[in-house]
Amino acid sequence: MGWREAMSSWPVVRQLRGADRLGRGAAAQSRRYLELTPRTQAADKVVKSICPFCAVGCGQQVYVADGVITQIEGDPDSPVSRGRLCPKGSASKQLVTGPGREYRIKYRRPHGTDWEELDLDTAMDMIADRIIASREKSWEWELDGKRTRRAMGLASLGGATLDNEENYLMKKLYTALGAIQIENQARI
Ligand code: SF4
């Protein structure tokens, strides 16, 4: 590229010579910018969803190309959020595609200093054993002559990513077990 051509590609020269005198449009656009296309353009389908991060429940549009999520944006049809997402919701694509996402069960033993990996069956058995043991140990039939029938050693603190249906089932399960401390992040 000669110097004349190189100079004429400078944004300030394009601004002074072209129609975009305020430098807010074409004069400020680089060659690289002109080659870019939005990730949404390559999607072969768009799936409506709800942001799982908090109780606001903003509507999302999930863009998918070849079975892979390529972008998540706000859903203009949502009466809750009308196309908007906060920074957490805008970054929720990383929930499924981020390299930090953990796919294996990690367990750190009491007094342990390192994480161990467990298979799902082992982890589920360990959880079930602990729930049964805690319930047996902390079960209370009555207190001061009044019937209580509760397990004070059990509690649940759900995360914000749990949906209504999951919370409903968890409430049923923990109440059946005798727990009375049942909370969800969305209520905090
Ligand atoms: S986008 Fe933000 S405000 Fe909306 S549901 Fe997600 S976390 Fe909550």
Residues whose N, C-alpha, C, O or C-beta is under 5 A from the ligand:
A	BS01	SF4	C51 F53 C54 V56 G57 C58 L85 C86 K88 G89
